[in-house]
Amino acid sequence: MNDPDRPTCSSHPSAPAADGGPQRRTGKVSRRAFLERSASSGGAVVITPAVLAVCSGEDGTEEITGGDDYAPGSADLQVEIAPEIDGILYPEEYVGPRARELEPFGDGTTDFTILSQTDPELDLETNYYSTLVEEKTGVKATYVTVPAGEDGKTKVNAIVASGELPHALMVGQDIFNPSEISIYGQQGLFIPLDKLIDENAPHILDMFDSFPDMRQQYTAPDGKLYAVPSMNDCYHCKSANVRTWINQDWLKGIGASAPESLEDYAAVMDEFRAYTGKPDGSVMTTTDADTMLQLFQFFLGSFLEVPDLWMRRAGSTLEWHHQDPAFREGIIWIQEQFAAGNFDPGIFSNTAEQYQKLGDGVDGPRFGVGYGYSTYQFSSIADYTDPDSAALIMTPLAPMAGPGGVRTAQWDHFSYGYLNYVITPECPDPVQLIRWADYQFELGLTISVGRGEQGTGWEYASEGQKGIDSQQAVYEVLPTPEDLKNTAWREWGPLYKSMSQRHGEAVQESNPSVEPILFRAAELYEPFATPEESGVPPLVLDMDQSAQIGEITTNLESHLKQTMAAFGTGAKDASDDAAWDEYIATAKAIGIDDYVEIHQAAYDTQNG
């Protein structure tokens, strides 16, 4: 089964990066140059001419895809949506997948190869959900598996480069980003899906009807949709990038409530420091080195709106906001917290495991404030039935007002899904494979992908059961035997988890989960959300733009982390003009101006 405490969304933003070169890079680059650079950084691989020839569109797929002249939405639907199952309870304003009577359409004579990520606990050939999808669709699939994360990306790149393409790939999380999918699609490695969806995917079209921006958002710059977007409209994920937690046991010990301002925060830290009830070896505020920028961004929200760590939008203009005096003011304040002992120097070196060990101390968490996308970030043994568990002792800390009264938190208004499922020209029957994905946008399969068998891992809710949002619940999670494994997938396949569907999970005191905790955290943060008009929507970059961004990205993050370490340890002083000017100048040499310019061009193309 899925770990219920792992993040169930894909909106965690990645920071930009760079190659450190001082020269500007606004010129065009060749496809070969893009592929070579991407391969060296774990991105798209060098595709040989032989592979490109195989995927050139000369294999009979043009009739199915409609060719270059096909206008999305112009074909008539040839398949009726399945009828609804009676008796399922939905809240009054429910928008999302519905329980439907699915009838198999495949005859099982073709063995389709589908690539997916996996982990050591899953065997997709024998997995319950795999067999359920085969039963519901009649489509036989053999799974080509790769590990999650960078190792999986490297292996997928090798498969693509070899020319031995599977019939379809589920590559949305951790493998290919929208820009890479767009580039590979334009190269002919993935076929356009618009006509296939318009004629054969009524459940996907039902999602597009309910969320019309979704199709446009994930369409490539050439006007084609090369992958099926999976919806995972996660309410609590919208603030997860800066979600920060405070130790309730310590607050009770000092007789205080959560701080409402940075002034209050400093006072609470002084009292925490003097509090004799905390475990030995405790620190005040901490996280691990990989998430330090998320913690800093939380506090920077008390000085200015930071809708993204690197850029904000003013009307239709994108800008790098680190030159805003308020940004520097926030950095100086953070530097002062290190000097006062309120911020733990371990922030710059802690591994994820070391951070979790601080949270899992036998005497309770050994920190007063810490960052956490979810409770798993600071606790490896979260137990939502144990009041002494770090998962319950640490509670979300609301954004605090800064010296100028600013009180904001990043809120992701845009990301509610991810491109996931692509079909290659090697597929002998794309219609069957688009319908295979389409069926998984039905409610029962959407729940089963994460909970396995109905009646064992989950069941439809009864009247009066309340969901996470206090409305009528749609389904309930059932306690499952510990030895029941290999029954579900991770969120790597096609799915339609609207916000209504996610909040339709029944809240059960006898079987608590992290979801209600994270829902309440989002409610706490939403009043302070950065406005949508200041945020930068997801942008799909073309091949030239991706090649240039690929040379800028990592070094910008590395430069900021190194600068923060210098300020935090006192090696440099953010209030010194020379030190601050050096930070700005180095970022410009790395290519921050190009970074903004490239994203501006993509924004203008998609919103012009």
C-alpha positions in Angstrom: 0.0 0.0 0.0 1.0 3.6 -0.3 2.7 5.3 2.6 -0.1 7.6 3.7 2.3 10.2 5.0 4.1 10.7 1.7 3.2 13.8 -0.3 0.3 13.1 -2.7 0.9 15.9 -5.1 3.5 17.1 -7.5 3.6 20.7 -7.0 6.8 20.9 -5.1 8.7 23.5 -7.1 12.3 22.8 -8.2 14.8 25.6 -7.9 16.6 26.9 -10.9 20.1 26.0 -11.7 23.1 27.1 -13.8 26.5 26.3 -15.2 28.2 29.3 -13.6 29.5 30.9 -16.7 29.5 34.7 -16.8 28.6 35.2 -20.5 25.0 35.7 -21.6 23.3 32.9 -23.6 20.4 34.2 -25.5 21.4 32.7 -28.9 19.8 29.7 -30.6 21.1 26.2 -29.9 20.9 23.2 -32.1 18.8 20.1 -31.3 22.0 18.1 -30.9 23.4 20.7 -28.5 20.3 20.6 -26.4 20.3 16.8 -26.2 23.9 16.6 -25.3 23.6 19.1 -22.6 20.4 17.5 -21.3 22.0 14.1 -21.2 24.9 15.3 -19.1 22.5 16.8 -16.6 20.1 13.8 -16.4 17.6 15.3 -18.8 16.7 14.3 -22.3 19.2 12.1 -24.0 21.0 12.2 -27.3 18.7 10.6 -29.9 20.4 8.9 -32.8 19.2 9.6 -36.4 18.0 5.9 -36.6 15.6 6.4 -33.7 14.3 9.7 -35.1 13.7 8.0 -38.4 11.6 5.3 -36.8 9.5 8.0 -35.0 9.1 10.3 -38.0 5.4 9.8 -38.5 5.8 7.6 -41.6 4.4 4.6 -39.7 0.7 5.0 -40.4 -0.2 7.0 -37.3 -1.1 10.2 -39.1 -4.7 9.1 -39.7 -5.1 8.3 -36.0 -3.6 11.6 -34.8 -5.0 13.8 -37.5 -1.6 15.1 -38.6 -0.3 18.6 -38.2 -3.5 20.2 -39.3 -5.8 18.6 -36.7 -7.6 21.2 -34.5 -8.0 20.0 -30.9 -11.6 19.4 -30.1 -12.8 19.2 -33.6 -13.4 15.5 -33.9 -16.7 13.8 -32.7 -16.6 11.5 -29.7 -17.0 7.9 -30.9 -17.3 6.3 -27.4 -20.0 6.9 -24.9 -19.1 7.6 -21.3 -19.9 4.7 -19.0 -23.2 4.9 -17.1 -23.1 5.9 -13.4 -23.4 3.4 -10.6 -26.5 4.2 -8.5 -26.3 4.7 -4.7 -22.9 6.5 -4.5 -23.0 9.5 -2.2 -21.5 12.8 -3.4 -21.4 16.1 -1.6 -23.7 18.8 -3.1 -20.9 20.7 -5.0 -18.8 17.7 -5.9 -16.8 18.0 -9.1 -14.7 15.1 -10.1 -14.7 11.4 -11.2 -17.8 9.4 -10.8 -18.4 5.7 -10.1 -19.3 4.1 -13.5 -20.2 0.7 -14.9 -17.1 -0.1 -16.9 -17.3 -2.8 -19.6 -14.2 -4.3 -21.1 -13.4 -3.2 -24.6 -10.0 -5.0 -25.3 -9.8 -8.6 -26.5 -6.5 -9.4 -24.8 -4.9 -10.6 -28.0 -2.3 -7.8 -28.0 0.3 -7.6 -25.3 1.1 -4.0 -24.8 4.4 -2.9 -23.2 4.0 0.0 -20.7 6.9 1.6 -18.9 6.3 2.6 -15.3 8.3 3.6 -12.2 8.3 1.1 -9.4 9.9 0.4 -6.0 11.0 -2.8 -4.2 7.5 -3.3 -2.6 5.8 -3.5 -6.0 5.6 -6.2 -8.6 3.4 -4.7 -11.3 2.9 -8.0 -13.1 1.2 -9.5 -10.0 0.0 -6.3 -8.4 -3.8 -6.2 -7.6 -4.4 -2.9 -9.3 -2.6 -4.1 -12.4 -4.9 -7.1 -12.6 -7.9 -4.9 -11.8 -7.2 -2.6 -14.7 -6.7 -5.6 -17.0 -10.1 -7.0 -15.9 -11.9 -3.6 -16.3 -10.4 -2.8 -19.7 -9.7 -6.2 -21.3 -6.2 -4.9 -22.2 -3.2 -7.0 -21.5 -0.1 -5.1 -20.4 3.4 -6.1 -19.7 5.2 -3.6 -17.6 8.8 -2.3 -18.2 9.9 -0.9 -14.8 12.5 1.6 -13.7 13.2 2.9 -10.2 11.8 6.2 -9.1 13.9 9.3 -9.1 17.2 10.1 -11.0 18.1 6.4 -11.4 14.8 5.9 -13.2 15.3 8.9 -15.4 18.7 7.7 -16.5 17.3 4.3 -17.4 14.4 5.8 -19.3 16.9 7.9 -21.2 18.9 4.8 -22.1 15.7 3.0 -23.3 14.8 6.0 -25.5 18.3 6.3 -26.9 18.3 2.5 -27.7 15.4 2.8 -30.0 13.6 -0.1 -28.3 10.6 2.0 -27.2 7.7 0.5 -25.3 4.2 1.1 -26.5 3.5 3.7 -23.8 5.3 5.3 -20.8 4.0 6.6 -17.5 6.7 9.3 -16.9 5.0 12.3 -15.3 6.6 12.4 -11.8 10.4 12.5 -11.6 11.1 11.3 -15.1 10.1 13.9 -17.8 8.9 17.4 -17.2 6.4 19.1 -19.5 9.1 20.8 -21.6 10.9 17.5 -22.1 7.6 15.8 -23.1 6.9 18.6 -25.6 10.4 18.4 -27.1 10.3 14.6 -27.5 6.8 14.9 -28.9 8.0 17.3 -31.5 10.8 15.0 -32.4 8.3 12.2 -33.1 9.1 10.0 -30.1 5.6 10.5 -28.6 2.4 10.7 -30.8 0.0 13.7 -30.5 -3.1 12.6 -28.4 -5.7 15.3 -29.2 -7.7 13.4 -31.8 -7.3 10.1 -29.9 -8.8 11.8 -26.8 -11.5 13.6 -28.7 -12.8 10.4 -30.3 -12.1 7.8 -27.7 -11.7 9.2 -24.1 -15.0 10.4 -22.7 -13.8 10.2 -19.1 -10.8 12.4 -19.8 -13.0 14.8 -21.8 -15.3 14.9 -18.8 -12.4 16.1 -16.7 -11.5 18.7 -19.4 -15.1 19.9 -19.4 -15.0 20.4 -15.6 -11.5 22.0 -15.7 -11.2 23.7 -19.1 -7.8 25.3 -18.3 -6.2 21.9 -17.8 -6.0 21.0 -21.5 -4.6 24.4 -22.5 -2.1 24.4 -19.6 -0.5 21.2 -20.7 -0.6 21.7 -24.5 2.9 22.0 -26.1 4.0 25.3 -27.7 3.2 23.7 -31.1 -0.4 23.4 -30.2 -0.4 19.6 -29.6 -1.1 17.5 -26.4 1.6 14.8 -26.3 0.7 13.3 -22.9 -2.5 12.6 -20.9 -2.5 15.0 -17.9 -3.3 13.3 -14.6 -5.2 15.5 -12.2 -4.1 15.7 -8.5 -5.7 18.9 -7.3 -4.2 18.9 -3.8 -5.4 21.7 -1.6 -2.8 21.3 1.1 0.0 21.0 -1.5 -0.7 24.6 -2.5 1.2 25.9 0.6 3.4 22.8 1.2 6.5 24.4 -0.3 6.8 26.7 2.8 4.8 24.7 5.4 6.5 25.1 8.8 5.7 23.5 12.1 6.0 24.4 15.8 6.4 22.2 18.9 3.2 22.3 20.9 4.7 20.5 23.9 7.3 23.3 24.2 4.6 25.9 23.8 2.5 24.4 26.5 5.7 24.1 28.7 6.3 27.8 28.5 2.6 28.7 28.6 2.6 30.5 25.3 0.6 30.3 22.1 2.0 30.2 18.5 3.7 33.5 17.6 1.8 35.9 15.3 4.7 38.1 14.4 8.5 37.9 14.0 8.8 39.9 17.2 6.7 37.2 18.9 8.8 34.5 17.3 12.0 36.0 18.8 10.4 36.1 22.3 9.2 32.5 22.0 12.7 31.4 20.9 14.1 33.0 24.0 11.6 31.2 26.2 12.2 27.9 24.4 16.0 28.3 25.0 15.3 28.7 28.7 12.7 25.9 28.9 14.1 23.1 31.0 11.5 20.5 29.8 13.0 20.1 26.3 15.2 17.1 25.5 19.0 17.4 25.7 20.6 18.5 22.4 17.6 20.4 21.2 17.8 23.3 18.7 15.4 26.1 18.1 14.6 26.2 14.4 15.9 23.7 11.9 15.5 21.6 8.8 17.8 19.7 6.4 20.2 21.1 3.8 18.0 20.0 0.9 15.0 22.0 2.2 16.7 25.0 3.8 15.5 27.4 1.0 11.9 26.4 1.7 12.4 27.3 5.4 14.0 30.6 4.5 11.2 31.4 2.0 8.6 30.9 4.8 10.3 33.6 6.8 10.9 35.9 3.8 7.1 35.9 3.4 7.1 38.3 6.4 9.0 40.9 4.4 7.5 40.6 0.8 5.4 38.4 -1.3 7.5 35.5 -2.6 5.2 33.6 -4.9 8.2 31.7 -6.2 11.7 31.7 -4.8 13.1 33.2 -8.0 10.5 35.2 -9.9 7.3 37.1 -9.4 4.9 38.6 -11.9 3.8 42.3 -12.2 1.0 42.3 -14.7 2.5 40.4 -17.6 6.1 41.2 -16.7 8.3 38.6 -14.9 11.0 39.9 -12.6 13.7 38.6 -10.3 12.7 39.9 -6.9 16.0 39.4 -5.1 16.9 43.0 -5.9 13.8 44.2 -4.0 15.1 45.9 -0.8 12.6 44.0 1.2 14.2 40.7 0.1 17.5 41.8 1.4 15.9 43.0 4.6 14.5 39.5 5.1 17.9 37.9 4.4 19.5 40.3 7.0 16.8 39.2 9.5 17.6 35.5 8.9 21.3 36.2 9.4 20.5 37.8 12.7 18.5 34.7 13.8 21.6 32.5 13.2 23.7 35.0 15.3 21.1 34.9 18.1 21.0 31.1 18.2 17.4 30.9 16.9 18.4 29.2 13.7 20.4 26.0 13.9 23.7 26.0 11.9 22.9 22.3 11.2 20.5 23.6 8.6 23.4 23.9 6.2 24.6 20.3 6.7 21.8 18.1 8.0 20.8 15.1 5.8 17.2 14.1 5.6 17.9 11.2 7.9 19.6 13.4 10.5 16.6 15.7 10.5 14.3 12.8 11.0 16.4 11.6 13.9 15.9 15.0 15.6 12.1 14.6 15.2 12.1 11.0 16.4 13.9 11.6 19.6 12.8 9.3 22.5 11.9 12.3 24.6 10.0 14.0 21.7 11.2 16.2 18.9 14.4 18.0 19.6 13.6 21.2 17.9 11.1 24.0 18.4 10.3 25.0 14.8 11.0 23.0 11.6 10.1 22.9 7.9 8.0 20.0 6.6 6.3 19.4 3.3 4.5 16.8 5.4 5.2 15.1 8.7 7.4 12.5 7.0 10.0 15.2 6.5 10.8 15.4 10.2 9.6 12.0 11.4 10.2 8.5 10.0 7.9 6.9 12.5 4.8 9.0 12.3 1.9 7.5 14.3 -1.4 9.5 14.2 -2.9 7.4 17.0 -0.1 8.3 19.5 -0.3 11.7 21.1 3.5 11.5 21.8 4.3 11.1 18.2 6.2 13.9 16.5 3.5 13.9 13.8 1.0 15.3 16.5 3.4 17.2 18.7 4.5 19.4 15.7 1.6 21.5 14.4 1.5 23.9 11.5 2.8 27.4 12.2 1.0 30.2 10.4 2.9 32.9 8.6 4.0 35.7 10.9 3.8 39.4 10.4 7.1 41.1 9.7 8.3 44.6 10.9 6.3 46.3 8.1 3.2 44.3 8.7 3.7 41.9 5.7 2.3 38.5 6.4 2.3 36.2 3.4 2.9 32.6 2.3 3.6 31.2 -1.1 0.4 29.6 -2.5 0.5 27.6 -5.7 -2.5 28.7 -7.7 -1.6 26.8 -10.8 -0.3 23.3 -10.4 -3.1 20.8 -10.0 -1.8 17.9 -12.1 1.1 16.7 -14.2 1.6 15.3 -17.7 1.9 11.6 -17.2 1.1 9.1 -19.9 2.6 9.1 -23.4 2.1 6.7 -26.4 4.9 6.0 -28.8 4.7 5.3 -32.6 5.7 1.7 -31.8 2.2 1.1 -30.4 0.2 -1.2 -32.6 -3.2 0.1 -31.4 -3.1 3.6 -29.9 -6.9 3.6 -29.6 -6.8 0.7 -27.1 -4.1 2.4 -25.1 -5.8 5.8 -24.9 -9.0 4.0 -23.7 -6.8 2.0 -21.2 -5.8 5.4 -19.7 -9.3 6.9 -20.0 -10.9 4.1 -17.9 -8.6 5.0 -15.0 -10.3 8.4 -14.7 -13.4 6.6 -13.2 -13.9 7.0 -9.5 -13.5 3.4 -8.4 -10.2 3.0 -10.2 -9.0 6.4 -9.0 -9.5 5.2 -5.4 -8.1 1.7 -6.1 -4.9 3.0 -7.6 -3.9 4.2 -4.1 -5.9 1.8 -1.8 -6.2 -1.4 -3.7 -9.2 -3.7 -3.5 -12.7 -2.3 -2.7 -13.9 -3.9 0.5 -10.4 -4.5 1.7 -8.5 -1.2 1.3 -11.5 1.1 0.9 -15.2 1.3 0.6 -17.8 3.8 -0.5 -19.0 6.0 2.3 -22.3 5.7 4.2 -24.7 8.6 4.6 -23.6 11.0 7.4 -19.9 10.2 7.2 -18.0 13.4 6.8 -15.1 14.0 4.5 -11.9 15.9 5.1 -13.7 19.2 4.3 -16.7 18.3 6.6 -19.0 17.6 3.7 -20.6 14.2 2.9 -17.8 11.7 2.4 -17.5 9.8 -0.8 -15.4 6.9 0.4 -13.6 5.6 3.5 -10.2 4.1 3.9 -10.3 0.7 5.6 -7.6 -0.5 8.0 -5.6 -3.1 6.1 -3.6 -6.1 7.4 0.1 -5.3 7.6 0.9 -8.3 5.4 -1.3 -7.0 2.6 1.1 -5.6 0.1 1.4 -5.1 -3.6 -2.2 -4.2 -4.0 -1.9 -0.5 -5.2 0.2 1.7 -7.3 2.0 4.9 -6.4 0.6 8.0 -8.2 2.5 7.2 -11.4 -0.4 6.1 -13.6 -3.4 7.9 -15.1 -5.7 9.3 -12.4 -8.3 12.0 -11.8 -8.0 13.2 -8.2 -10.0 16.4 -8.2 -10.1 18.4 -5.0 -13.6 17.2 -4.3 -12.4 13.6 -4.7 -9.5 14.0 -2.4 -11.6 15.7 0.2 -14.2 13.0 -0.1 -12.1 10.7 2.1 -14.0 10.1 5.3 -12.4 11.3 8.5 -12.2 8.4 11.1 -11.1 8.8 14.6 -10.3 5.1 14.8 -8.2 5.2 11.7 -6.6 8.7 11.5 -4.3 9.8 8.7 -2.2 12.8 7.8 -4.7 14.2 5.3 -6.9 16.1 7.9 -3.8 17.5 9.5 -2.6 18.9 6.2 -6.0 20.1 5.2 -6.2 22.2 8.4 -2.6 23.5 7.7 -3.8 24.7 4.3 -6.8 26.4 5.9 -4.3 28.1 8.3 -2.2 29.4 5.4 -4.8 30.3 2.8 -5.7 33.7 4.4 -2.1 34.8 3.8 -1.7 33.3 0.3 0.3 35.2 -2.3 -2.2 36.4 -4.9 -2.6 34.5 -8.2 -1.7 37.6 -10.2 1.8 37.7 -8.7 2.6 34.1 -9.4 4.2 32.6 -12.5 2.1 29.9 -14.1 3.7 26.7 -15.4 5.5 27.3 -18.6 6.4 24.8 -21.3 9.8 25.7 -22.8 10.8 24.9 -26.4 14.0 23.1 -27.2 16.2 26.2 -27.4 14.8 27.6 -24.2 15.2 24.3 -22.3 18.8 24.0 -23.4 19.6 27.4 -22.0 17.7 26.9 -18.8 19.5 23.6 -18.4 22.8 25.4 -18.3 21.6 28.0 -15.7 19.6 26.0 -13.1 21.7 24.2 -10.5 24.3 26.9 -9.9 21.7 29.5 -9.0 20.5 27.4 -6.2 24.0 26.4 -5.2 25.0 30.1 -5.2 22.1 31.1 -2.9 22.8 28.2 -0.5 26.5 29.1 -0.3 25.7 32.7 0.2 23.2 31.9 3.0 25.8 29.7 4.7 28.3 32.6 4.5 25.7 34.9 6.1 24.5 32.4 8.6 28.0 31.5 9.9 29.1 35.1 10.0 31.7 34.7 7.2 30.0 37.5 5.3 27.5 40.2 6.3 24.3 40.7 4.3 24.1 44.3 5.6 27.4 45.1 4.0 26.8 46.6 0.6 29.9 45.0 -0.9 28.8 41.5 0.2 25.3 42.0 -1.0 26.4 43.4 -4.3 28.7 40.4 -4.8 25.6 38.1 -4.4 23.7 40.0 -7.0 26.6 40.3 -9.4 27.4 36.6 -9.2 23.8 35.7 -9.8 23.8 37.9 -12.9 27.0 36.2 -14.1 25.4 32.8 -13.7 22.6 33.9 -15.9 19.6 35.1 -13.8 18.8 37.7 -16.4 18.7 35.0 -19.1 16.6 32.9 -16.8 14.0 35.6 -16.5 14.2 36.5 -20.2 13.6 32.9 -21.3 10.6 32.5 -19.0 9.2 35.8 -20.1 9.4 34.7 -23.8 7.6 31.4 -22.9 5.0 33.3 -20.9 4.4 35.7 -23.7 4.0 32.8 -26.2 1.5 31.0 -24.0 -0.4 34.0 -22.8 0.0 36.4 -25.7 
